[in-house]
Amino acid sequence: MSIPLFKPTIKRKDMDSVLTCLVSDQIGPSALADDLIQLISEDLGTNGGWALREFPRALSLLIDGMGLAPGDRVILSPLSPLVYARTFAEKGIVPLYADVDEASGTMDPQKIVPLMAYDPRAIFAVHPLGFIQPLEELEQYGIPLVEDISQSLGARSGESKVGSRGKFVLLGMEFHHIITSGGGTLLLARSAEDKAALDEKGSELAGESFLADMNGSLGLVQWAQLDGFLEKRRQLAELYERSSSRGRHVTLRAGEEDHPAWYGYPLYLRDSMKEIRQYALKKGIETAMAFGGSCIDFMEDRTLCPVASRLAMGTLLFPLYPMMGQKNGELISRVLTTLP
């Protein structure tokens, strides 16, 4: 039996509130999902928003709420999840890809400068693998900033939390994200004006588009435990770092002022990924390409973003989640020490 790459952080006792919801009259897109929106909005300083069942639907609503039209250009990292490229293509939005910093996998601010000549309408700061995009540099361009904190909820840059600076915020809550509601995505707006724009478009969606209360209930339980989840992730990351530092491969690293959320443990490999994945699997550890299924797979010319291309091809993700347990964490730590 192997250690899975992702495992939902859900305990048996966590399901009590979900079961309570199932036998109540509240099932549907109503009170508990609204409570989840309110709590996270208060924490991030937003004016509320919408809880959608699916990430593509939330992203589509965001595009409409921002008033983006076919032919409009937006900036984002090529290491963003592939759902961005697909949804942008469906809506006629043109992505401008900014290459990344090799140490962290976040966008390189210097690579954004020439893209401004194309008059982009927004910057999508998709924080990858728990690491933080360079928000101060991104804000200086004076165009709307969208933060996707699905893989980075709880990360901080100095005293600023991810999700506290974007004009809009996306928080995916699938089983593999930092917290889960059993599926779904929150879309939040910073200002009352932007919230009103989302409301106008959101009111046109059918009822099945929205997060049900049983999912909202699980999201509330997860939100209450976030600090504990993040501490366990940090402890495992420190254990892994001590081990991997003795080997030949390099972990991605956050900036000096940043405190990542440690979505997983990414290693940039010096050797064949296939060989190392096979070695890990023989030891009972599932791994995956850290940036598998990202927008770079949608690019016609990957040479335009050479650093992102190298990271996409050579970065391996090891399991790191709160429910792993000490025994499994120590096993992964030993394997990291002995990787070929």
N, C-alpha and C positions, 0 to 999 in steps of 0.2 A: 504494500500500500504506500503510495507516494504522498508527499506534502503538496497540496494544490497551490497553484500560483495565487489564486484569490479564494477567500472563503468569507461568506457574509458574517459580519460581527453581530450575531444575534444569539442571545441566550434563551433557554427555555422560559425563564421568568419574564423575559422581555415581551413574550407573546400574550401575557395576561391582558394588557390594555387593548391589544388588537382583538382578542376574543371577546372582550367586553363590548367593543365597537360592533362586532359581528352580530350580537344578539340585541343590539339597540335599534332604535328607529332612525339613527343618524347616518346610516350608510348612504353614501353618495358624495358628490363634490360639494361639501359644505363645511361644517364647523371645525373639525379637527385639522383639515388641510389649511383652513384659514388661520388657525392657531399657529401652525408651523410657519406659515408665511410671516405672521406678526412677530414671532419670537426671533427668527433669523433676521428679519428686517430691522428690528430694534438693535440687534447686535452689530449689524453692518452699517447702520445709519441710512437705510433706504426707506422709501415711502410705500413699501408693499409691492404687490404684483400678482402673479398668477402661478398656480400649481398645475402643471400639465402632465399627462400620462407618459408622454414620450419626448425625448430630447429633440428629434427633428421637428416636431410640432412647435416646441418652445422656441427653437431657433427661427422657424418660419414666422411665428408671431412677432418675434423681436425685429426681424427684417421689416415686416409691415409696419410695426409701431414706430420704428425709426424713420419711416418714410423713404427707405431705400428702394430704388427703381431699377429695372433691367438696364444694364450697362454701367451702373455705378460700381466704383472700385473700392475695395477695402484691403487693409493690410493685416496679415497674420503670419504666423510661423508655419513653415511646411511640415513641422512635426506635430501640428494639431490633428486631432482625430479626423478620420476620413469623412465623417458625417458633415463636416463644414464644407468640404469641396463638393460633395453631392448635393447638399441643400442649396449652396450658392449657385450651382449649375442649374438646378430646378427653377430658381428664382431669377436667373439671369444676372446674378451679381458676379463681378470679375475680381478674383483674388489676386493681390499683389504679395508675393511671398518674400519675406525678409529672412535672410540666412541667420544662423544662430551662433551663439558663443559655444566653443567646443568644450569648455569646462563644465557648463551647467545645462546646456541644451535650450536655454532661453534666447529670445531674439537679441541679436547684436544691434545696439542703437545706431551704429555707423552704417549698417546696411539698410536702415530705414530712410536715411537722408535722400538718396537718389529716387526713392519711390514717391516722395512728396511731389515730384514734378508731374505725376499722373493724376493729381487732384483727388486723392482718396477721401471718401466720405466718413470713414471710421477706422479705428484700430481695434482688432480683436486680440486681447491679451489672454491667451489660453495657457494657464499656468501648468507646465508639464511635470508629471511624476512627483508632485509635491513641491517643486521649485517655483520661484517667483520671477515673473517677467519684470524687466526694469521699468517700473511704473513711473518714476519721476521723469525719466527720459521720454517715455511715451506721452506723458501729459503735456510736455512742452510744445507739442505741435498744434494744440488748440482745437483738435477735432475729437468727436465723441470716442470715448474709450469704453470698450466692453470687456468685462472680466469673466472668464469661465473658471470657476473655483472647484469644479467637480473632483479633481485629483489633488486639490491643495487646500481644502477647507481647514482653517486653523493655522495655516502658515502665516508668518509675520516677517515684515521687513522693517527693522527698527521697532517702532511702536505701532506701525500701521498693519492692520490685518488685511490679508487678501480679501477682496470683495468690498473694501471700504472706500475705494477711490473711483471705481468705474461708474460711468453714467448709467450703465445697465449691468446686471450681474446674472449669470447663469450658474445654477447648482444642480448638476445631475446627481441622482440618488439611486443608481442601479446597484446591483449586488457587488460590483467591483469598485465602486467609488468609496470615498473616505467614510461617508455614512450612507445608509440605504433606507429607503422606504418601500423596498420590494419593487422598485421601478419608479419612474417619474422624474420631473425636473422642475425646479423653481426658477421663475423669471422675475427679477426684481428691478425696479426703477429707482434712481436716486432722488429725483425731484417729483413734486406733485404734478407738474406739467407733463413730464414723461410718463408718469403713471396713468394720467388721463389718456394719453395717446395709446398706451397698451390696452386700457379699458375699452376704448372705442373699437379696436380691432378684435380684442378678446371676446367681446359680447356677441360677435358674429359666429363664434365656434359652437359646435354642437356639444351637448352635455357630456357625451362620452369622451370628449377631449381632455377632461380635467381629472385631477388626482382624486381618487375615492378616499373616504374617511378612514377606511381600514389601513390604507397606505400612509395617510397622514398620521395616524396613531403610531405606527412603527417609526416614522420619521421623528416624531416627538421624543420617543424613547431613546433613539439614537442620538439626537441632539443633546439630550440631558447627560449623555455619557461621553461626549466628545473629548473633554479634557483628559479623561482616563485613557481613551483610545490613543490620543496623540502622545501621551507619556509612554505608553507601551511601545508605540512605533519608534519613538526616539531612543528608548533603551535598546531595542533590537538593532537599530541602525548603528549605535555606538559599538555594540558587540560585533556586528559584521565588519565595521570599519577597522577595528583592531586586527581582525583576521585577514581581510583583503589587502591591508597595507603591507603584509609580508609577502604578497604574491606579485605577479608581473602585470596584472590588469589594474585599470584605473577606474575608481568610482566617479560619477558625476558629482560636482560640489556646488553648494550654494554660495552666494556672495557673503562677504564678511559680516554685513549687517542683517543677513537673512536667517530666519529660522524655518527650515522646510517642514512640511507635514509628513514626509517619508511615505509616499504612496506605495512604493516598492523599493527594492535595492538595485539600482542600475550600475552595471559594470561595462566599461568600454574595453573591449577585448583586444589583446595583442595577437591572438591566433584564431584559428577556424572556429566560428560559432557552432557549427555542426558538431565538431569534436567535443567541445566543452558542454554543449547541451546533452549530448549522449553520456558524458561522464557524470554530470549532475543527476540525470535520470537513473543511472545505475545505482546511485546513492539514495534514490527515493525522493528526488526533488524535481518538481515541475518548474520549468522556466519558459520564457517567451521572449521574442524580440521586443525590446522596450518600446519601440516606435512602430511596431507592426500595425498595419491598417491606419496609416497616417496620410495626410494630404500629399506628401511627397510622392506617394504611389500614383497620384492623379496628375502629377506634373508631366508635361510633354518633354521637358528638357531639365533633368535633375542637375545638370552641370551648372545651372544658374544659382544653385544653393549647395555648393560642394561640401561645406561643413555639415549641414543637416543630412546630406546624403551619406557621408561617412558614419555619422552617429546612427542613422537609421539602419545601416547595414551591419554595424559592429557593436551595438549596445544590447546587452542581455539583462533581463529583469528577473531577479530572484524574489521568492515570496517574503513578504514582510507585512503582517497584519496582527491585530491584537489577540485574536483567538488562537494563535499558533501554539502558544505554550513554551515554557522554558526548554523542554527536551528537544523539541523540533528546532527552536532557535539555535541551540548549541550544535545540533547536527549540521545545519546550514553553515554556521560559523566555521566548523571544522572543514567542511567541503570547500569553502572559500579559501582557506589556507592552503589547500592541496590542489587547487585547479591547475591543469596542465598549461 
